[in-house]
Amino acid sequence: MHSSDSGRSEAADAAPVCPRCAHDGVRAVAHSPVPGVWQVLQCARCLYMWRTTEPARRTRRADYPAQFRLTEHDIATAAEVPAVPALRTR
């Protein structure tokens, strides 16, 4: 089932794969208050998060924009994100 069919992504019907990096290590981090309506999923490799009711371009690897896709190599060689500096004291 595709998200365009019912508002639910294929992640709701099959083992999810990360739309951004194609990793299969995806876990549910939140569930809708009404059981079965939606989940928030997170990739263990690239940390991408999405709600299962988002459009296919956000929930399905085949529809995720190519310019934003990552490979395992991209992630391994990415520049480190700088730490947020400590707050200044008065």
C-alpha positions as CSV (number, residue, x, y, z in Angstrom):
1,M,0.0,0.0,0.0
2,H,1.4,3.4,-0.9
3,S,0.8,6.6,1.0
4,S,-1.2,8.0,-1.9
5,D,-3.7,5.1,-1.5
6,S,-4.8,5.8,2.0
7,G,-2.6,8.4,3.7
8,R,-0.5,5.6,5.2
9,S,3.0,4.8,4.1
10,E,4.3,1.4,3.1
11,A,6.1,1.5,6.4
12,A,2.8,0.7,8.1
13,D,2.4,-2.5,6.1
14,A,6.0,-3.8,5.7
15,A,9.3,-3.6,7.5
16,P,10.3,0.0,7.0
17,V,13.5,1.1,5.3
18,C,14.9,4.6,5.7
19,P,13.9,6.9,2.8
20,R,17.1,8.9,3.1
21,C,19.8,6.2,3.4
22,A,18.0,2.9,2.7
23,H,19.1,1.4,6.1
24,D,16.8,-1.2,7.5
25,G,17.5,-0.3,11.1
26,V,14.3,1.8,11.7
27,R,12.5,2.0,15.0
28,A,9.3,3.6,16.1
29,V,9.9,6.4,18.5
30,A,6.3,7.6,18.9
31,H,2.7,6.4,18.3
32,S,-0.5,8.3,17.7
33,P,-2.8,8.6,20.7
34,V,-5.4,6.7,18.6
35,P,-3.9,3.3,18.0
36,G,-2.8,2.5,14.5
37,V,-3.2,6.0,13.0
38,W,0.4,7.0,12.7
39,Q,3.9,6.3,14.0
40,V,7.1,8.5,14.1
41,L,10.0,6.4,12.8
42,Q,13.7,7.1,13.1
43,C,16.6,5.6,11.2
44,A,19.4,4.3,13.4
45,R,22.1,5.2,10.8
46,C,21.3,8.7,9.6
47,L,18.8,9.7,12.3
48,Y,16.2,10.8,9.8
49,M,12.7,10.9,11.3
50,W,9.3,10.8,9.6
51,R,5.7,10.3,10.4
52,T,4.1,7.4,8.6
53,T,1.3,9.6,7.3
54,E,3.6,12.0,5.4
55,P,3.6,12.0,1.6
56,A,5.6,9.3,-0.3
57,R,8.4,11.7,-1.1
58,R,9.2,11.7,2.7
59,T,8.4,8.1,3.5
60,R,9.4,5.9,0.6
61,R,13.0,5.5,-0.7
62,A,11.9,5.3,-4.3
63,D,10.1,8.6,-4.1
64,Y,12.6,10.4,-1.8
65,P,14.4,13.3,-3.7
66,A,17.6,12.0,-5.2
67,Q,19.5,15.1,-4.3
68,F,18.8,14.5,-0.6
69,R,19.6,10.7,-0.5
70,L,22.6,9.5,1.5
71,T,24.7,6.4,1.2
72,E,26.6,4.7,3.9
73,H,29.8,6.3,2.5
74,D,28.3,9.8,2.5
75,I,27.4,9.4,6.2
76,A,30.8,7.9,7.1
77,T,32.7,10.7,5.4
78,A,30.4,13.6,6.4
79,A,32.0,16.6,8.1
80,E,31.3,16.6,11.8
81,V,28.5,18.9,12.9
82,P,29.9,21.6,15.2
83,A,28.7,21.4,18.8
84,V,26.3,24.1,20.0
85,P,28.4,26.5,22.2
86,A,27.6,26.9,25.8
87,L,25.3,29.8,26.8
88,R,26.9,33.0,27.8
89,T,26.5,34.0,31.4
90,R,25.7,37.5,32.4
